[in-house]
Amino acid sequence: MKIDLSQLDTEPLAFDERLSLEPERLGGGTVASVVAVRLGGEVRAHGGVYAVLGRCRAEGALACARCLEPVAWSSDERFSVEYRRATDGGGDPEVGLEEDELEVSFLDGDQLDLEELAVEQVLLALPMRTLCAEDCAGLCPRCGANRNLPDACRCRPEPDPRWQGLAGLAGRESDN
């Protein structure tokens, strides 16, 4: 859904949208399923600046960073975003930002795309790393089996090559 900001007068405009975001929209890698999002809030206009205040609730599944199994995830965050209209800077695509513009998003036209806002808020809420359990054993580097499952991997553990130089010392008596 898009909000036409040219029709916004002195009264705030409320919105309440339910969206489904595909994993590809959210970067793919860590997101393992469609993310259901409920985005609610209001838009206020004041002197060419649009303040969007609201709440973003999201839930879906993320992939475990070690074993890639899906892990249930949910988020419930409040947000505040300020938008301004992009002005024509005389054709120069590289225009410096002032200090007060660093936390501002710029609009290209009169439309506020709520789906883009939802994507941004979900990306900000995603954890840096997700684990199914603190002691997740991950995937076997040789056969790719999930080592959390019993009898999934029957590979023999390889000795650590860093200790190979000491392997010949085992069983030798010291000369004191």
N, C-alpha and C positions, 0 to 999 in steps of 0.2 A: 504494500500500500504506500502511496505517496501522499504527502500533505502539500496542498497548494498554499504557499506562504503569501502569495499576493492577495489572497482573500482574508488573511488574518487581520482582524482589527484590534481594538484595545482589549477585548476580552480574550483570556487564554483559550486555546483549543485543546480539548482532551482527546486522547486516543487510547485504545485498548485492542491490541492485535495479537492473534495467535499465528505463529509461523513455524514452518518445518524447514530446517537448514540442512542441506546435504553435506556429508563429510568433506567433499571437494571444495565447498564454499569456505570451509574452516581450515584449510591447509592440508586436509587429508590425513597425513601420518598418524597423529595421535587420536583422532576422532574415529571411532569404530562404527558408529550408527548415525542415523538421522537424529538431529537434536531438536526437540520440541521447545519452542520459545514462546513465552507470553511477555509482551512488551507493553507496558502501560505508563501513562504520564500525561504531561501537558506541554504545549509550546506557548511561550509568551514572546511578544514582539515589543521591543523598546528601542527606538531610534536606529533602525537598521541592524540591530543585533537580535538574534533569536535564541532564547534560553530554552533548552529542552531539559525538563526535570522528570525523572521517572524511576521505574523499577523494571528490572529484567530478570525473569525467572526462566531457567533453562534446565533441561535434563536429557540425558542420553547415555551413551557408553563410550568410554575411552579405552584405548589399547594399553595393556600393561607394558611398561618399558622393557621388561625382561623376557616375558613369555608370550606376549602379544595377545593374551586372552582378554576378552571384553570385561571392563570394570564399570559398574554403574556409577554415574556422576550426576550431580545436580548443583545448581548455583542459584542464589537469590540475592541480588545486589541492587542497590540504589545507584543512580547515576545522575550526573549533571553535565551537560554539554552545551557549549556556546557556539553558535554559527553566525558567520557574517557573509555578506555577499562578496564574491571575488570581484575586485575592480580591475579595469583594464590598466595595466601598468605601462602603457605606451608601446606594447609589443615585445617588451623584454621578458622572456619566460623565467628569468632568475631575478626575483625581487627579494630583497632582504626583509626579514620580519622584525618588527619591533618587539620589545620585551613583553608587552601586554597581549601580543598575538600568538605567543608560543603554545597556549593551551586552548586555541580556538580552531574550529574546523571552518572551512570556507565552502560556500554553496556555489554551484555552477548553474545558475538559473533560479527559478522560483519554486522548485520542488524539493521537499525533504523526503528522502527515501527511507522509510522505516525499516525495510529489510537490511539496508546497508548499516543503519544504526544498530540493529540487532546483531549483525555479524561482528561489528566492532566491539560491542559489549560482551558477547560470548567469548571472543578471542582474548579480551582482557581478563575474563574470569577463569579461563582454562589454567589448570595447574602446570607448572614447569615439567613435572615428571609424575607419572601415575604408576603405582605398583598394586598388584592384586593382593599381595601380602608382603610384609617386611622381609620375610624369609623366602621369597620367591626364588626358586633355583634357576629359572630362565630356560633357554633352549640349549640343547646339546650342540656344540660347535661343529661336530662331525656329521651327525645324522639329522639334526634339526628337530628332534623330538622334544616335547615339553617335559622337562625333568621333574615337574611337580606331580606328574601322573605316575602311579606305580607301574613298573615294568615297561614304561614307554621307551626307555633308552637302555640298550644292552651293550653299549660301547665300553671297552675297558679304558680306565683312565690312563692317559699318557703321563709319563714322568715329566716333571718340569725341567726343560732343558737347561735352566740356570743352575741346577744342582748336579748335572752330569759329571762335572769335574770332581765332585766329592764322592761319586758313586764307588770308585775303586778303593776308597779309604775304609769303607765298611768292612769289618771283620779283621782288619790288620791290627797287630799289636803295636803299641808305641814303644820306641827304643829309649827308655829312660836310664 
